[in-house]
Amino acid sequence: MGSLGLWTGFAAIVLVMLAIDLFVVGGGKEHRVTYKEAAIWSMVWISLTFAFAGALWWHLDGSLGREVANTRALEFITGYLIEKALAVDNVFIWLMLFGYFAVPAELQKRVLLYGVLGAIVMRTVMIFAGAWLISQFHWILYIFGGFLLITGVKMYWFADEKPDLDNNRLIQWLRRHLKISSDFDGQRFFTWQNGARHATPLLLALVLVEISDLIFAVDSIPAIFAITTDPFIVLTSNIFAILGLRAMYFLLAGVADRFSLLKYGLAVVLMFIGVKMLLIDLYKIPVGFSLAVVAVIIGTSVWASLRKEARMKRKG
């Protein structure tokens, strides 16, 4: 669906917003993000996303007709919501990683900035590769569906388990093959000690952040292909969700413990999308219904989490 004009407009929006973040609000400087700042940027990204959806609808309504415009705009919003919801689990992992490496709050924004840039590149490659595979081998949708269903079941079963970072093979490999300083050196990923170049703990945190996003992309990208196979819709909804992910992290950082049941909801979302993909040639579940189901599942898990916390406070 994406014409040259649509791709150019989308690329311009992404580049302008990244430039503002880097050069206007100090995204590349040592900075402790406040809750107010995170809330403002979250609203900016959400507003920009829905403005893009409106502009997309207006363009398609004038060029391809109202039915196509309604369908594609709904697919975009649904894909965005699914990616945004699944990204919450990524936020939990980031919190754990920053806590494990004791990354100061004023340095976390820099790590996440590079994490977001890396995620944009990785997901762009993965989405175009996935779109090509689906166009050549329709049956791969069944593999995606089965994978999402199994992943959802595993996530539900092991929702309360936390990764053992002390025994993480990647961290152990990095510690064996790199000279790593015990202290941070501002925002630097490398520092000099006793005449030798050492990696700082900030580099280890960055590597784990990138790896975690790659792992979550393997789940979230097939999930959006269950909504649409149009690479323009898949990529734009994915990238808009990623661009707002850093602000969402700082928004949720102080309250993440309140949503103890959210992982169960995310697991159910993955299972639902897996089933939807497996049934794609038997019955095509409407996009609007999928959007409603995902919203209800996430909303219910958030409500249940808050209810659980309130009960625990009353007992305590």
SVG drawing of the C-alpha trace seen along z (x, -y; Angstrom):
<svg xmlns="http://www.w3.org/2000/svg" viewBox="-16 -23 65 47">
<polyline fill="none" stroke="black" stroke-width="0.4" points="0.0,0.0 2.8,-2.4 3.5,-4.9 6.7,-6.9 4.9,-9.9 3.7,-7.9 7.1,-6.4 8.8,-9.8 6.4,-11.4 6.8,-8.7 10.6,-8.8 10.6,-12.6 8.4,-12.4 10.8,-9.8 13.9,-11.8 12.5,-15.1 11.4,-13.6 14.7,-11.9 16.5,-15.1 14.4,-17.0 15.1,-14.4 18.9,-14.5 19.5,-18.1 16.7,-20.1 15.7,-18.2 19.2,-16.8 18.6,-13.1 22.3,-12.6 23.2,-14.4 23.4,-13.1 19.9,-13.7 17.6,-12.3 14.1,-12.0 11.3,-13.2 7.9,-11.7 6.4,-14.9 8.7,-14.9 8.0,-11.3 4.2,-11.9 4.5,-14.9 6.6,-12.9 4.2,-10.0 1.3,-12.2 3.4,-13.8 4.1,-10.3 0.5,-9.1 -0.9,-12.3 1.6,-12.1 0.6,-8.5 -3.1,-9.2 -2.4,-12.3 -0.5,-10.0 -3.4,-7.6 -5.8,-10.4 -3.5,-11.7 -3.2,-8.1 -7.0,-7.7 -7.5,-11.1 -4.9,-10.2 -6.4,-6.8 -10.0,-8.1 -9.1,-10.5 -7.1,-8.0 -8.4,-4.5 -11.9,-5.1 -13.6,-5.1 -13.6,-1.3 -9.8,-0.9 -9.2,-4.0 -11.2,-2.6 -9.6,0.8 -6.0,-0.4 -6.4,-3.0 -8.0,-0.4 -5.1,2.1 -2.6,-0.6 -4.2,-1.4 -4.6,2.2 -1.0,3.0 0.1,0.0 -1.9,1.1 -0.6,4.7 3.0,3.6 2.6,1.0 1.0,3.7 3.7,6.3 6.4,3.7 5.3,3.4 7.1,6.7 10.2,5.2 9.9,2.3 9.9,4.9 13.1,6.4 14.8,3.0 14.0,2.2 15.6,5.5 18.7,4.9 19.3,1.4 18.8,2.6 21.2,5.5 24.0,3.2 23.1,0.4 22.8,-2.1 22.2,-5.6 18.9,-7.2 20.7,-10.0 22.5,-7.5 19.5,-5.3 18.2,-7.7 21.4,-7.4 21.3,-3.6 17.6,-3.6 18.3,-6.2 20.8,-3.8 18.5,-0.9 15.7,-2.6 17.9,-3.4 19.1,0.2 15.5,1.4 14.4,-0.7 17.1,0.8 16.6,4.4 12.8,4.3 12.9,2.6 15.0,5.5 12.9,8.1 9.6,6.7 10.7,6.5 12.2,10.0 8.9,11.3 6.8,9.6 8.8,11.1 8.6,14.6 4.9,14.3 4.5,13.2 6.5,16.2 5.4,18.8 1.8,18.3 2.1,21.4 4.7,19.5 1.8,17.8 0.9,21.1 4.5,21.3 4.1,17.7 0.8,18.6 2.0,21.8 5.1,19.9 2.9,17.2 0.6,19.7 3.4,21.6 5.2,18.4 2.0,17.2 1.5,20.5 5.2,20.4 4.9,16.7 1.7,17.5 3.3,20.6 6.5,18.8 5.1,15.3 6.3,15.1 9.8,16.4 12.7,13.9 15.8,14.5 19.0,15.4 21.3,12.7 24.2,14.0 24.2,17.2 23.3,15.5 25.6,17.0 25.9,13.8 27.0,11.8 29.4,14.5 30.8,14.6 31.2,10.8 33.0,10.8 35.4,13.5 36.2,11.7 36.2,8.0 38.1,6.1 35.3,4.5 35.7,1.7 33.8,2.0 32.8,-1.7 30.9,-3.9 32.7,-6.8 29.9,-9.2 28.1,-8.3 31.1,-6.6 30.8,-3.0 34.6,-2.6 37.2,-4.0 40.9,-3.8 42.3,-2.2 46.0,-1.6 46.8,-2.3 44.3,0.3 40.9,-0.2 38.0,1.2 34.3,1.5 32.1,-0.1 29.0,1.5 27.0,-0.9 28.1,1.1 26.9,4.4 23.6,2.8 23.3,1.5 24.1,5.0 21.5,6.6 18.9,4.0 19.5,4.6 19.3,8.3 16.1,8.1 14.5,6.0 15.6,8.5 13.9,11.3 10.7,9.3 10.7,8.4 10.5,12.1 7.2,12.1 5.7,8.8 6.4,8.6 4.6,11.9 1.7,10.7 1.2,7.6 1.4,9.8 -1.7,11.5 -3.5,8.2 -2.1,7.2 0.6,8.3 1.0,4.9 4.6,3.9 3.8,0.2 1.2,0.7 3.3,3.2 6.4,1.0 4.8,-2.3 2.7,-0.9 5.8,0.8 8.1,-2.2 5.6,-4.6 5.2,-2.2 9.0,-1.9 9.6,-5.7 7.3,-6.1 8.7,-3.2 11.5,-5.1 9.0,-7.7 6.8,-4.8 9.7,-3.2 10.3,-6.3 6.5,-6.7 6.2,-3.2 9.5,-2.9 8.2,-3.9 4.9,-2.0 5.7,1.2 5.3,3.3 1.7,2.3 0.9,4.3 1.9,7.8 -0.8,9.5 -0.1,7.7 2.3,10.4 -0.6,12.9 -2.7,10.5 0.1,10.2 0.5,14.0 -3.3,14.3 -2.9,11.6 -0.2,13.7 -2.3,16.8 -5.3,15.1 -3.2,13.7 -1.6,17.1 -5.1,18.7 -6.2,15.8 -3.2,16.5 -3.8,20.3 -7.4,19.8 -6.6,17.2 -7.7,19.5 -10.7,20.9 -12.1,17.8 -10.7,14.3 -11.4,12.7 -12.3,9.0 -9.6,6.4 -12.1,4.4 -13.0,7.5 -9.2,8.2 -8.7,4.6 -11.5,4.9 -10.3,8.2 -6.7,7.0 -8.0,3.8 -10.3,5.8 -7.5,8.3 -5.0,5.6 -7.6,3.5 -8.8,6.4 -5.2,7.4 -4.4,3.8 -7.7,3.6 -7.0,7.0 -3.5,5.9 -4.6,2.7 -7.4,4.7 -4.8,7.2 -2.5,4.4 -5.3,2.7 -6.2,6.0 -2.6,6.5 -2.4,3.0 -5.6,3.6 -4.2,6.8 -0.8,5.3"/>
</svg>
